[in-house]
């Protein structure tokens, strides 16, 4: 029996937090001889729900700090850990025992212009360390696996592509009362195109705004809804909205609780993923689980995840996105087809399956000499 510790300091973060929560819950349901611990930030310790029969340990090193890189490993030693799973690319120096690292993407290396010199240097150092010292690397898609192998010069046999799953509870909301309450709370009177996520530069929000402006006159009662990071926090995007004259059509909801997000997906005419780079694309599978059509850029892992269940457009071409949106909005049969294809597609994405495959990776690494 081995003691396996999972770094859960990003437990409440978007994306990686989703990964940690769902993977740990699915692992806890497996018949495994191993003992598991979650390593939790001191500030979050009381808020983290630890799976039954698991333990949690408080750690005090900040994320993305020198202490995380050079001191965290020595604290982990004190917990008697046989194997450490980093659910992000940070692998501490000074670890004793085996390690598995999940690399969600290589955004810092693929799009360095979006990051500061310090951020780029930190990512290069840490990823170099991971490539040479991790017992295994897990990615959420075949695309990211190829990126890791080619960019970091890692032996392909060391890298495992394991698709993420769909969170429990993501399914189409049909009850009129719940839908009405959601729309009333956020004053959503009109049909809407939906974007979910942050507004970092690689998310390619300007292309979405320009495409929406091109269809706005044809669909006068259609709004564009942003759920996640507030669009209004970005001066450039705010000015672009004003320049395009679509300010009255933008609804900025901010971060939504899971139940509200499910309702938001369920009511959307279409979800748009305009991103230039994604390691997986959680929002695509969440939308499909809610039977919402998906339109995604032809970049990185998105075609792999969306498959035949969505429409693909040229990432930097507003006209291409405009055409895809017009197809979905004006053709009921296309919307129905995409909804049905989406329900079939998400069968590929299961946290239970991801946990089983992850456990096999653990076993492989634990058996390494």
Residue frames relative to the residue before (quaternion, step in Angstrom):
aa qw qx qy qz dx dy dz
X 1.0000 0.0000 0.0000 0.0000 0.00 0.00 0.00
X 0.1854 -0.7898 0.5794 0.0787 3.55 -0.88 0.96
X 0.3602 -0.6840 0.5854 0.2445 3.54 -1.27 0.48
X 0.0808 -0.8101 0.5805 -0.0163 3.56 -0.50 1.27
X 0.1097 -0.7975 0.5922 0.0354 3.58 -0.77 1.05
X 0.1728 -0.7707 0.6084 0.0777 3.55 -0.99 0.94
X 0.4056 -0.7067 0.5290 0.2372 3.57 -0.80 1.03
X 0.0239 -0.8313 0.5536 -0.0434 3.59 -0.43 1.24
X 0.2862 0.7847 -0.5098 0.2060 3.60 1.11 0.54
X 0.7067 0.3874 -0.2599 0.5320 3.61 1.21 -0.38
X 0.1650 0.8506 -0.4844 0.1211 3.57 1.23 0.57
X 0.7742 0.3312 -0.1736 0.5106 3.59 1.00 -0.77
X 0.4740 0.6627 -0.4518 0.3633 3.59 1.23 0.22
X 0.5429 -0.5980 0.4746 0.3499 3.55 -1.18 0.59
X 0.7875 0.2969 -0.2258 0.4906 3.59 -0.98 0.77
X 0.7921 0.2587 -0.1476 0.5327 3.58 0.22 -1.24
X 0.6146 0.5335 -0.3444 0.4679 3.58 1.07 -0.66
X 0.6133 0.5371 -0.3327 0.4740 3.57 1.04 -0.79
X 0.6473 0.5259 -0.3049 0.4598 3.56 0.99 -0.90
X 0.6896 0.4864 -0.2881 0.4526 3.59 0.78 -1.02
X 0.6759 0.5071 -0.3063 0.4383 3.58 0.81 -0.97
X 0.7398 0.4312 -0.2440 0.4552 3.57 0.73 -1.04
X 0.6464 0.5082 -0.3329 0.4615 3.59 0.98 -0.73
X 0.6712 0.4917 -0.3150 0.4567 3.60 0.86 -0.87
X 0.6416 0.5126 -0.3315 0.4645 3.61 0.97 -0.76
X 0.6766 0.4799 -0.2964 0.4734 3.60 0.96 -0.83
X 0.6279 0.5286 -0.3370 0.4612 3.60 1.01 -0.73
X 0.6470 0.5490 -0.3230 0.4190 3.58 1.00 -0.81
X 0.6612 0.5094 -0.3033 0.4597 3.60 1.21 -0.42
X 0.5866 0.5965 -0.3662 0.4075 3.58 1.25 -0.24
X 0.4708 -0.6328 0.5348 0.3030 3.53 -1.22 0.57
X 0.2061 0.7880 -0.5397 0.2127 3.55 -0.08 1.30
X 0.4340 -0.7125 0.4836 0.2649 3.61 -0.97 0.76
X 0.5854 0.6450 -0.3507 0.3440 3.57 1.23 -0.34
X 0.3762 -0.6768 0.5839 0.2439 3.52 -1.34 0.41
X 0.1679 -0.8156 0.5519 0.0454 3.56 -0.89 1.00
X 0.0520 -0.7680 0.6372 0.0396 3.53 -1.20 0.67
X 0.2685 -0.7025 0.6296 0.1949 3.53 -1.26 0.57
X 0.2401 -0.7510 0.5992 0.1388 3.57 -0.89 0.95
X 0.0665 -0.8563 0.5071 -0.0716 3.51 -0.27 1.39
X 0.5558 -0.5925 0.4715 0.3433 3.56 -1.10 0.71
X 0.5756 -0.6036 0.4249 0.3519 3.58 -1.01 0.81
X 0.6629 0.5224 -0.3103 0.4375 3.60 0.95 -0.83
X 0.7476 0.3943 -0.2075 0.4926 3.59 1.10 -0.67
X 0.3771 0.7945 -0.4469 0.1639 3.57 1.26 -0.29
X 0.7256 0.4467 -0.2623 0.4529 3.60 0.77 -0.98
X 0.6810 0.5117 -0.2891 0.4368 3.61 1.16 -0.50
X 0.6138 0.5728 -0.3513 0.4145 3.59 1.17 -0.42
X 0.2817 -0.7509 0.5783 0.1498 3.55 -0.84 1.05
X 0.1995 -0.7999 0.5599 0.0828 3.53 -0.44 1.24
X 0.5079 -0.6454 0.4609 0.3362 3.64 -0.86 0.83
X 0.6398 -0.5269 0.3961 0.3951 3.56 -1.20 0.56
X 0.8327 0.1849 -0.1941 0.4846 3.53 -1.09 0.91
X 0.5811 0.5236 -0.3949 0.4819 3.59 1.25 0.14
X 0.2827 -0.7236 0.5936 0.2100 3.57 -1.26 0.32
X 0.1897 -0.7564 0.6048 0.1615 3.55 -1.28 0.24
X 0.1848 -0.7760 0.5995 0.0647 3.51 -1.12 0.81
X 0.3943 -0.7183 0.5250 0.2301 3.56 -0.99 0.86
X 0.0507 -0.7790 0.6248 0.0111 3.56 -0.96 0.93
X 0.3050 -0.8192 0.4736 0.1078 3.55 -1.04 0.74
X 0.5329 0.6264 -0.4279 0.3749 3.61 1.15 0.25
X 0.4738 -0.6986 0.4677 0.2621 3.55 -0.82 1.06
X 0.5457 -0.5860 0.4884 0.3469 3.53 -1.25 0.57
X 0.8465 0.1294 -0.1249 0.5011 3.56 -1.15 0.76
X 0.5114 0.6127 -0.4394 0.4123 3.58 0.91 0.91
X 0.6159 -0.5277 0.4186 0.4087 3.56 -1.27 0.27
X 0.5959 0.5630 -0.3576 0.4473 3.56 1.13 -0.62
X 0.6165 0.5440 -0.3330 0.4616 3.56 1.05 -0.80
X 0.7215 0.4636 -0.2523 0.4483 3.55 0.88 -0.96
X 0.8279 0.2841 -0.1144 0.4699 3.58 0.81 -0.98
X 0.7639 0.3597 -0.2024 0.4961 3.64 1.14 -0.41
X 0.5554 0.6445 -0.3830 0.3598 3.59 1.11 -0.68
X 0.6355 0.5594 -0.3321 0.4157 3.59 0.96 -0.84
X 0.6566 0.5083 -0.3160 0.4589 3.56 1.04 -0.74
X 0.6175 0.5151 -0.3485 0.4815 3.59 1.12 -0.59
X 0.6287 0.5373 -0.3334 0.4527 3.58 1.00 -0.81
X 0.5756 0.5957 -0.3717 0.4191 3.60 1.05 -0.70
X 0.6681 0.5453 -0.2978 0.4094 3.55 0.97 -0.90
X 0.6461 0.5179 -0.3212 0.4595 3.59 1.22 -0.31
X 0.4537 -0.7129 0.4400 0.3039 3.59 1.24 0.06
X 0.2686 0.8017 -0.4865 0.2200 3.54 1.02 0.86
X 0.3117 -0.7420 0.5660 0.1786 3.57 -1.00 0.89
X 0.7984 0.0118 -0.0011 0.6020 3.57 1.12 -0.65
X 0.2115 -0.7771 0.5884 0.0714 3.52 -1.00 0.97
X 0.1321 -0.7746 0.6145 0.0697 3.58 -0.91 0.98
X 0.1594 -0.7658 0.6196 0.0641 3.54 -0.67 1.18
X 0.2594 -0.8067 0.5107 0.1457 3.63 -0.45 1.14
X 0.6708 0.3183 -0.2627 0.6162 3.52 1.39 0.19
X 0.6820 -0.5398 0.2957 0.3950 3.61 -1.16 0.14
X 0.5307 0.6469 -0.4108 0.3622 3.62 1.22 0.00
X 0.0017 -0.7757 0.6295 -0.0448 3.56 -0.65 1.19
X 0.3572 -0.7755 0.4730 0.2175 3.61 -0.37 1.19
X 0.4550 -0.6215 0.5627 0.3001 3.52 -1.25 0.59
X 0.7578 0.4071 -0.2687 0.4334 3.59 -1.10 0.61
X 0.4216 0.6935 -0.4797 0.3334 3.57 1.24 0.15
X 0.1778 -0.7258 0.6497 0.1400 3.52 -1.23 0.60
X 0.6936 0.4133 -0.3164 0.4980 3.59 -0.70 1.02
X 0.6802 -0.4950 0.3699 0.3943 3.52 -1.37 -0.08
X 0.1184 -0.8029 0.5800 0.0703 3.57 -1.24 0.33
X 0.1214 -0.7285 0.6703 0.0726 3.50 -1.32 0.66
X 0.0918 -0.7978 0.5951 0.0307 3.59 -0.92 0.89
X 0.2402 -0.7358 0.6134 0.1568 3.56 -0.99 0.87
X 0.1082 -0.7702 0.6277 0.0335 3.56 -0.75 1.11
X 0.2608 -0.8103 0.5089 0.1284 3.57 -0.34 1.25
X 0.7783 -0.1456 0.1041 0.6018 3.57 1.10 -0.65
X 0.3587 -0.6992 0.5686 0.2433 3.54 -1.35 0.08
X 0.0747 0.8631 -0.4959 0.0603 3.55 1.06 0.82
X 0.6491 0.5299 -0.3293 0.4353 3.61 0.99 -0.80
X 0.7074 0.4324 -0.2570 0.4966 3.57 1.10 -0.63
X 0.6923 0.4832 -0.2741 0.4606 3.58 1.07 -0.70
X 0.7933 0.1366 -0.0626 0.5900 3.59 1.10 -0.71
X 0.0272 -0.8613 0.5073 0.0106 3.61 0.67 1.07
X 0.5783 0.6164 -0.3815 0.3743 3.61 1.12 -0.54
X 0.6574 0.5258 -0.3125 0.4402 3.59 1.19 -0.38
X 0.7299 0.4160 -0.2193 0.4961 3.61 1.25 -0.10
X 0.5577 -0.5951 0.4612 0.3496 3.54 -1.26 0.47
X 0.6729 -0.4886 0.3637 0.4198 3.56 -1.28 0.30
X 0.6469 0.5179 -0.3190 0.4600 3.58 1.00 -0.81
X 0.6557 0.5129 -0.3126 0.4575 3.59 0.91 -0.90
X 0.6671 0.4996 -0.3020 0.4628 3.58 0.93 -0.87
X 0.6601 0.5080 -0.3130 0.4564 3.57 0.93 -0.87
X 0.6409 0.5248 -0.3223 0.4582 3.57 0.96 -0.89
X 0.6724 0.4998 -0.3012 0.4554 3.59 0.87 -0.95
X 0.6511 0.5185 -0.3248 0.4491 3.60 0.92 -0.85
X 0.6592 0.5096 -0.3094 0.4583 3.58 0.91 -0.91
X 0.7049 0.4738 -0.2745 0.4509 3.56 0.79 -1.05
X 0.6784 0.4835 -0.3042 0.4620 3.60 0.89 -0.86
X 0.5957 0.5363 -0.3590 0.4782 3.60 1.08 -0.62
X 0.6520 0.5129 -0.3010 0.4703 3.58 0.97 -0.91
X 0.6485 0.5159 -0.3114 0.4650 3.60 0.95 -0.88
X 0.6627 0.5366 -0.3131 0.4181 3.57 0.83 -1.01
X 0.7695 0.3832 -0.1913 0.4738 3.56 0.99 -0.78
X 0.7957 0.3479 -0.1621 0.4686 3.60 1.08 -0.51
X 0.5652 0.5865 -0.4088 0.4116 3.63 1.12 -0.34
X 0.4929 -0.6534 0.4874 0.3041 3.56 -1.08 0.73
X 0.7750 -0.0668 0.0541 0.6260 3.55 1.16 -0.66
X 0.2247 -0.7415 0.6167 0.1392 3.54 -1.27 0.52
X 0.1769 -0.7673 0.6107 0.0832 3.55 -0.93 0.98
X 0.0709 -0.7682 0.6340 0.0537 3.56 -1.06 0.77
X 0.5115 -0.6719 0.4513 0.2887 3.57 -1.22 0.45
X 0.7882 0.1682 -0.0952 0.5843 3.58 1.26 -0.10
X 0.6048 -0.5388 0.4381 0.3898 3.54 -1.29 0.35
X 0.6022 0.5704 -0.3588 0.4280 3.58 1.07 -0.70
X 0.6888 0.4586 -0.2871 0.4825 3.58 0.86 -0.91
X 0.5824 0.5591 -0.3746 0.4560 3.59 1.08 -0.62
X 0.6620 0.4938 -0.3111 0.4703 3.59 0.89 -0.88
X 0.6179 0.5435 -0.3399 0.4553 3.58 1.02 -0.79
X 0.6718 0.5035 -0.2944 0.4566 3.58 0.89 -0.98
X 0.6720 0.5022 -0.2983 0.4552 3.57 0.86 -0.97
X 0.7466 0.4265 -0.2296 0.4561 3.58 0.80 -1.02
X 0.7338 0.4377 -0.2457 0.4578 3.59 0.88 -0.93
X 0.7681 0.3458 -0.1809 0.5077 3.58 0.94 -0.90
X 0.3732 -0.7575 0.4634 0.2687 3.59 1.33 -0.01
X 0.3150 0.7457 -0.5082 0.2941 3.55 0.91 1.04
X 0.5428 -0.6002 0.4765 0.3436 3.56 -1.09 0.73
X 0.5154 -0.6854 0.4228 0.2929 3.57 -0.73 1.06
X 0.6324 0.5558 -0.3348 0.4231 3.60 1.07 -0.67
X 0.6407 0.5292 -0.3106 0.4615 3.57 1.27 -0.32
X 0.7018 0.4497 -0.2377 0.4987 3.59 1.28 -0.36
X 0.1145 -0.8067 0.5797 0.0042 3.56 -0.82 1.10
X 0.2413 -0.7568 0.5929 0.1324 3.57 -0.80 1.05
X 0.0649 0.7858 -0.6070 0.0993 3.56 -0.59 1.20
X 0.3508 -0.7519 0.5176 0.2088 3.58 -0.44 1.18
X 0.4551 -0.6488 0.5368 0.2895 3.54 -1.15 0.68
X 0.4478 -0.6967 0.4948 0.2633 3.57 -1.30 0.14
X 0.5410 -0.5595 0.5047 0.3735 3.50 -1.39 -0.24
X 0.4825 -0.6727 0.4745 0.2992 3.57 -0.85 0.93
X 0.5381 -0.5887 0.4811 0.3639 3.59 -1.08 0.64
X 0.7422 0.4030 -0.2938 0.4476 3.56 -1.04 0.73
X 0.6058 0.5298 -0.3748 0.4602 3.58 1.21 -0.20
X 0.3759 0.6615 -0.5664 0.3168 3.52 -0.30 1.37
X 0.6651 -0.5415 0.3308 0.3936 3.54 -1.15 0.60
X 0.3182 -0.7289 0.5789 0.1800 3.56 -0.96 0.95
X 0.1316 -0.8260 0.5473 0.0302 3.56 -0.67 1.13
X 0.5681 0.6245 -0.3864 0.3713 3.59 1.17 -0.49
X 0.4488 -0.7209 0.4563 0.2658 3.63 -0.56 1.12
X 0.6352 0.5561 -0.3409 0.4136 3.58 0.98 -0.77
X 0.6705 0.4892 -0.2974 0.4719 3.58 0.95 -0.86
X 0.6435 0.5142 -0.3166 0.4704 3.56 1.02 -0.81
X 0.6530 0.5153 -0.3142 0.4575 3.58 0.91 -0.92
X 0.6579 0.5144 -0.3177 0.4491 3.59 0.90 -0.90
X 0.6463 0.5169 -0.3190 0.4618 3.58 0.99 -0.82
X 0.6859 0.4815 -0.2943 0.4594 3.58 0.83 -0.96
X 0.6471 0.5171 -0.3235 0.4573 3.57 1.00 -0.78
X 0.6446 0.5443 -0.3341 0.4202 3.57 0.90 -0.89
X 0.7929 0.2873 -0.1383 0.5192 3.58 0.95 -0.89
X 0.4250 -0.7361 0.4362 0.2954 3.58 1.31 0.28
X 0.3046 0.7429 -0.5265 0.2794 3.55 0.89 0.99
X 0.0772 -0.8419 0.5341 -0.0030 3.57 -0.14 1.29
X 0.7689 0.3819 -0.1645 0.4856 3.57 1.11 -0.72
X 0.6043 -0.4759 0.4596 0.4440 3.57 -1.30 0.11
X 0.0671 -0.8352 0.5455 0.0208 3.60 -1.09 0.53
X 0.3882 -0.6206 0.6324 0.2534 3.45 -1.44 0.51
X 0.2139 -0.8218 0.5230 0.0735 3.59 -0.87 0.95
X 0.0451 -0.7303 0.6796 0.0530 3.51 -1.24 0.74
X 0.0743 -0.7918 0.6059 0.0176 3.59 -0.92 0.93
X 0.6083 0.5594 -0.4119 0.3838 3.58 -0.83 0.96
X 0.6439 -0.4889 0.3912 0.4397 3.54 -1.26 -0.36
X 0.4450 -0.7007 0.4992 0.2487 3.57 -1.29 0.11
X 0.1977 0.7868 -0.5511 0.1954 3.57 1.04 0.77
X 0.6906 -0.5286 0.2887 0.4004 3.60 -1.10 0.61
X 0.6859 0.4957 -0.3129 0.4313 3.62 0.91 -0.79
X 0.5397 0.6210 -0.4074 0.3964 3.60 1.23 -0.14
X 0.3490 -0.8032 0.4463 0.1843 3.58 1.33 -0.06
X 0.1540 0.8314 -0.5167 0.1340 3.58 1.01 0.82
X 0.5974 0.5734 -0.3947 0.3982 3.68 0.93 -0.63
X 0.6317 0.5225 -0.3477 0.4551 3.61 0.97 -0.72
X 0.6347 0.5196 -0.3257 0.4703 3.59 1.01 -0.78
X 0.6710 0.4986 -0.3066 0.4552 3.60 0.87 -0.91
X 0.6756 0.4891 -0.3001 0.4629 3.59 0.92 -0.85
X 0.6384 0.5082 -0.3302 0.4745 3.59 1.04 -0.72
X 0.6443 0.5140 -0.3299 0.4603 3.59 0.98 -0.80
X 0.6231 0.5386 -0.3433 0.4514 3.60 0.99 -0.78
X 0.6544 0.5322 -0.3101 0.4385 3.59 1.05 -0.74
X 0.7430 0.3699 -0.2308 0.5078 3.61 1.13 -0.53
X 0.4569 0.7381 -0.4261 0.2545 3.58 1.25 -0.35
X 0.6724 0.5039 -0.3098 0.4450 3.60 0.92 -0.82
X 0.6721 0.5005 -0.2927 0.4606 3.59 1.10 -0.66
X 0.7659 0.2258 -0.1184 0.5903 3.58 1.17 -0.60
X 0.1225 -0.8754 0.4649 0.0493 3.53 0.47 1.28
X 0.7229 0.3940 -0.2540 0.5076 3.60 1.17 -0.41
X 0.5175 0.6426 -0.4027 0.3963 3.59 1.25 0.37
X 0.1692 -0.7811 0.5951 0.0845 3.58 -0.94 0.94
X 0.3181 -0.6923 0.6066 0.2271 3.53 -1.39 0.21
X 0.1361 -0.8247 0.5486 0.0176 3.56 -0.49 1.26
X 0.1474 -0.7603 0.6284 0.0727 3.54 -1.02 0.94
X 0.0229 -0.7742 0.6323 -0.0142 3.57 -0.82 1.06
X 0.6135 0.4890 -0.3978 0.4757 3.56 -0.73 1.08
X 0.8021 -0.1280 0.1363 0.5671 3.55 -0.77 -1.01
X 0.5108 -0.6733 0.4475 0.2924 3.56 -0.93 0.92
X 0.4694 -0.6734 0.5030 0.2705 3.55 -0.87 0.99
X 0.6405 0.5688 -0.3155 0.4083 3.56 1.05 -0.81
X 0.5635 0.6049 -0.3891 0.4064 3.62 1.24 -0.19
X 0.7089 0.4351 -0.2453 0.4980 3.58 1.23 -0.39
X 0.3966 -0.7564 0.4698 0.2231 3.58 -0.47 1.20
X 0.6482 0.5245 -0.3311 0.4417 3.58 0.92 -0.85
X 0.6918 0.4682 -0.2865 0.4692 3.59 0.86 -0.93
X 0.6148 0.5443 -0.3438 0.4556 3.58 1.06 -0.72
X 0.6695 0.4832 -0.2946 0.4812 3.59 0.96 -0.85
X 0.6305 0.5314 -0.3372 0.4543 3.58 1.03 -0.74
X 0.6138 0.5376 -0.3381 0.4690 3.58 1.03 -0.78
X 0.6658 0.4975 -0.2987 0.4691 3.58 0.94 -0.89
X 0.6501 0.5248 -0.3110 0.4531 3.58 0.95 -0.89
X 0.7028 0.4582 -0.2570 0.4797 3.57 1.00 -0.85
X 0.3968 -0.7539 0.4476 0.2717 3.59 1.25 -0.26
X 0.5386 0.6357 -0.3960 0.3860 3.60 1.10 0.63
X 0.2737 0.8189 -0.4750 0.1697 3.57 1.28 0.25
X 0.6914 0.4858 -0.2862 0.4517 3.60 0.95 -0.84
X 0.6736 0.4919 -0.2889 0.4699 3.57 1.24 -0.30
X 0.6016 0.5642 -0.3496 0.4445 3.60 1.31 -0.11
X 0.0831 -0.7676 0.6343 0.0403 3.57 -0.96 0.91
X 0.1516 -0.8101 0.5661 0.0147 3.54 -0.58 1.26
X 0.1155 -0.8625 0.4909 0.0412 3.61 0.01 1.27
X 0.3708 -0.7128 0.5123 0.3032 3.60 1.09 -0.55
X 0.7426 -0.3799 0.2867 0.4712 3.55 -1.29 -0.26
X 0.1931 -0.7874 0.5803 0.0769 3.55 -0.98 0.93
X 0.5033 -0.5924 0.5292 0.3401 3.54 -1.19 0.60
X 0.6869 -0.5148 0.3086 0.4097 3.58 -1.15 0.60
X 0.6679 0.5032 -0.3167 0.4478 3.60 0.84 -0.91
X 0.6589 0.4906 -0.3098 0.4788 3.59 0.99 -0.78
X 0.6342 0.5337 -0.3314 0.4507 3.58 1.03 -0.77
X 0.6211 0.5334 -0.3373 0.4648 3.59 1.01 -0.78
X 0.6579 0.4895 -0.3084 0.4822 3.60 0.94 -0.81
X 0.6349 0.5412 -0.3264 0.4444 3.56 1.02 -0.82
X 0.6385 0.4994 -0.3152 0.4935 3.58 0.97 -0.83
X 0.6807 0.5387 -0.2997 0.3958 3.56 0.80 -1.06
X 0.7313 0.4306 -0.2292 0.4767 3.58 1.06 -0.73
X 0.5444 0.6468 -0.3984 0.3558 3.59 1.21 -0.34
X 0.4900 -0.6300 0.5169 0.3096 3.54 -1.17 0.63
X 0.7807 -0.1113 0.1259 0.6019 3.55 1.05 -0.83
X 0.2835 -0.7108 0.6126 0.1977 3.56 -1.20 0.60
X 0.1676 -0.7818 0.5940 0.0887 3.57 -0.97 0.89
X 0.0773 -0.7563 0.6487 0.0346 3.55 -1.02 0.95
X 0.0558 -0.8492 0.5250 0.0075 3.60 -0.01 1.25
X 0.3506 0.8107 -0.4352 0.1743 3.58 1.32 -0.10
X 0.4387 -0.6875 0.5215 0.2509 3.54 -1.15 0.73
X 0.8118 0.0439 0.0029 0.5823 3.58 1.17 -0.46
X 0.1085 0.7669 -0.6234 0.1071 3.56 -0.80 1.09
X 0.4189 -0.7021 0.5164 0.2547 3.55 -0.99 0.82
X 0.7919 0.0615 -0.0351 0.6065 3.56 1.20 -0.54
X 0.2657 -0.7694 0.5401 0.2138 3.60 0.32 -1.21
X 0.0847 -0.8438 0.5297 0.0180 3.56 0.64 1.18
X 0.6732 0.5325 -0.3270 0.3952 3.58 0.84 -0.92
X 0.5818 0.5806 -0.3795 0.4248 3.60 1.11 -0.53
X 0.7219 0.4239 -0.2631 0.4795 3.59 0.80 -0.96
X 0.5981 0.5492 -0.3673 0.4536 3.60 1.11 -0.57
X 0.6612 0.4985 -0.3058 0.4699 3.58 0.93 -0.88
X 0.6555 0.5111 -0.3162 0.4574 3.59 0.91 -0.86
X 0.6244 0.5361 -0.3376 0.4569 3.58 1.05 -0.74
X 0.7075 0.4130 -0.2407 0.5205 3.57 1.19 -0.58
X 0.4905 -0.7063 0.3884 0.3311 3.58 1.34 0.35
X 0.4347 0.6757 -0.4656 0.3712 3.55 1.11 0.77
X 0.4817 -0.6690 0.4745 0.3086 3.64 -0.81 0.92
X 0.2202 -0.7783 0.5807 0.0929 3.55 -1.12 0.76
X 0.0753 -0.7409 0.6660 0.0421 3.52 -1.09 0.89
X 0.0070 0.8379 -0.5403 0.0767 3.58 -0.56 1.17
X 0.5574 -0.6020 0.4649 0.3328 3.52 -1.25 0.58
X 0.4958 -0.6694 0.4783 0.2780 3.54 -1.21 0.58
X 0.4715 0.6885 -0.4119 0.3660 3.56 0.96 0.91
X 0.8788 0.1009 -0.0638 0.4619 3.51 -1.38 0.49
X 0.8403 -0.2004 0.1510 0.4806 3.59 -0.88 -0.94
X 0.4738 0.7284 -0.4287 0.2473 3.61 1.18 -0.34
X 0.6641 0.4731 -0.3420 0.4671 3.67 0.79 -0.74
X 0.6153 0.5525 -0.3376 0.4497 3.59 1.09 -0.71
X 0.7191 0.4395 -0.2480 0.4777 3.58 0.87 -0.95
X 0.6969 0.4707 -0.2753 0.4658 3.59 0.90 -0.90
X 0.1509 -0.8247 0.5295 0.1296 3.58 1.01 -0.78
X 0.7758 -0.2905 0.2527 0.4999 3.55 -1.00 -0.92
X 0.5739 0.6455 -0.3454 0.3671 3.56 1.31 -0.06
X 0.7596 0.2697 -0.1967 0.5582 3.60 1.21 0.27
X 0.4746 -0.6232 0.5249 0.3329 3.53 -1.34 0.08
X 0.2384 -0.7802 0.5691 0.1033 3.56 -0.96 0.94
X 0.0756 -0.8056 0.5871 0.0235 3.59 -0.96 0.87
X 0.5996 -0.5431 0.4458 0.3830 3.56 -1.30 0.34
X 0.5155 -0.7338 0.3427 0.2800 3.54 -0.44 1.29
X 0.7998 0.3058 -0.1507 0.4941 3.61 0.84 -0.90
X 0.5970 0.5674 -0.3464 0.4490 3.57 1.27 0.29
X 0.3191 -0.7720 0.5153 0.1915 3.64 -0.26 1.20
X 0.6175 0.5482 -0.3521 0.4407 3.60 1.06 -0.68
X 0.6343 0.5256 -0.3282 0.4623 3.59 1.00 -0.76
X 0.6633 0.4727 -0.2996 0.4969 3.59 0.99 -0.83
X 0.5996 0.5579 -0.3543 0.4513 3.59 1.02 -0.76
X 0.6683 0.5055 -0.3054 0.4522 3.59 0.85 -0.95
X 0.6574 0.5064 -0.3129 0.4620 3.58 0.95 -0.86
X 0.6570 0.5052 -0.3102 0.4657 3.58 0.96 -0.84
X 0.6455 0.5110 -0.3309 0.4612 3.59 0.91 -0.82
X 0.6233 0.5424 -0.3438 0.4462 3.59 1.00 -0.76
X 0.6968 0.4641 -0.2780 0.4709 3.58 0.83 -0.97
X 0.7166 0.4802 -0.2640 0.4315 3.57 0.85 -0.97
X 0.7683 0.3859 -0.1957 0.4717 3.59 1.03 -0.70
X 0.7314 0.3831 -0.2256 0.5171 3.60 1.23 -0.22
X 0.2911 -0.7889 0.5155 0.1650 3.62 -0.11 1.25
X 0.6387 0.5361 -0.3391 0.4355 3.58 1.02 -0.74
X 0.6278 0.5201 -0.3352 0.4722 3.59 1.11 -0.64
X 0.6303 0.5239 -0.3361 0.4640 3.58 0.99 -0.80
X 0.6650 0.4972 -0.3093 0.4635 3.58 0.91 -0.89
X 0.6521 0.5178 -0.3208 0.4514 3.58 0.95 -0.86
X 0.6741 0.4930 -0.3010 0.4604 3.58 0.89 -0.89
X 0.6202 0.5369 -0.3434 0.4573 3.58 1.04 -0.73
X 0.6771 0.4813 -0.2879 0.4764 3.59 0.94 -0.88
X 0.6479 0.5051 -0.3171 0.4740 3.58 0.96 -0.85
X 0.6301 0.5506 -0.3278 0.4386 3.57 1.05 -0.78
X 0.6425 0.5213 -0.3214 0.4606 3.58 0.97 -0.84
X 0.6635 0.4816 -0.3056 0.4842 3.57 1.04 -0.74
X 0.6507 0.5558 -0.3167 0.4091 3.55 0.97 -0.90
X 0.6898 0.5102 -0.3070 0.4118 3.60 0.88 -0.86
X 0.4721 0.6483 -0.4613 0.3796 3.59 1.21 -0.02
X 0.5972 0.5719 -0.3540 0.4370 3.57 1.24 -0.37
X 0.7428 0.4103 -0.1903 0.4937 3.56 1.21 -0.48
X 0.1819 0.7892 -0.5494 0.2053 3.56 -0.15 1.33
X 0.4200 -0.7013 0.5131 0.2619 3.58 -0.84 0.94
X 0.5955 0.5520 -0.3742 0.4479 3.60 1.08 -0.59
X 0.6627 0.4837 -0.2989 0.4874 3.57 0.98 -0.87
X 0.6340 0.5324 -0.3291 0.4542 3.58 0.98 -0.82
X 0.6493 0.5161 -0.3157 0.4608 3.59 1.00 -0.82
X 0.6434 0.5205 -0.3258 0.4571 3.59 0.94 -0.83
X 0.6808 0.4764 -0.2887 0.4756 3.57 0.93 -0.90
X 0.6334 0.5249 -0.3280 0.4645 3.59 1.07 -0.75
X 0.6312 0.5265 -0.3324 0.4625 3.59 0.99 -0.80
X 0.6316 0.5208 -0.3379 0.4644 3.59 1.03 -0.73
X 0.6194 0.5184 -0.3408 0.4810 3.59 1.08 -0.69
X 0.6144 0.5420 -0.3431 0.4594 3.59 0.97 -0.85
X 0.6774 0.4995 -0.2951 0.4522 3.57 0.83 -1.02
X 0.6340 0.5350 -0.3287 0.4515 3.57 0.98 -0.83
X 0.6921 0.4709 -0.2778 0.4713 3.57 0.89 -0.95
X 0.6467 0.5245 -0.3255 0.4480 3.59 0.95 -0.82
X 0.7049 0.4549 -0.2590 0.4787 3.58 1.12 -0.64
X 0.4656 0.6705 -0.4532 0.3581 3.58 1.28 0.02
X 0.4441 -0.6910 0.5084 0.2586 3.56 -1.04 0.79
